[in-house]
Amino acid sequence: MNVPNMITLFRFTLIPLYLLLFFSDIPNRMIWAFGVLLLAGLTDVIDGYLARRNHQVTQLGSMLDPLADKLMMLAVFLSLLLTQRIGLAAAVAIFSRDLGMIIASAFFHFRGKTTVPANVMGKLTTVMYYVALSLLMFDQPGAEQFLWGVIGFSFITSFIYLFQFRLLNQKLM
């Protein structure tokens, strides 16, 4: 197990910590929960950088890294839905897209297909989601409208990934 993959596994432990803080009664709970979310984002950048720099990009890491991202995002959006910071329609759109990506990635991975590594569009989508989350968590005006723009962009990004996946795996046959 290399260091980038260990950092990715650490990110999985941040998910229950975020939820514990978000739903707690401690003072400044939203700031603490947001701090955990930022830590998850920072460690995502670090593990990706280390994997590329040290030539430690692995198939396992290529599958676990986006899974950690998506599960964190799902936990955050679930917490926002439960506290009525986002509507049901937005949550369904986000959950459908992310669960679809998780299921498809696992399905193709276990069939021996090569997964597509993260690209600029995927990274931009993640950054945009983090901006939307910060706006939503701190009840900023226009947050939900911005979120809908990000949701639309994320679906476009998903279609690009599917197209790249198809091209990549056709070459390998």
Secondary structure as GFF3:
##gff-version 3
##sequence-region A 1 173
A	DSSP	alpha_helix	3	22	.	.	.	ID=ss1
A	DSSP	alpha_helix	29	53	.	.	.	ID=ss2
A	DSSP	alpha_helix	59	82	.	.	.	ID=ss3
A	DSSP	alpha_helix	88	110	.	.	.	ID=ss4
A	DSSP	alpha_helix	120	137	.	.	.	ID=ss5
A	DSSP	alpha_helix	143	171	.	.	.	ID=ss6
###
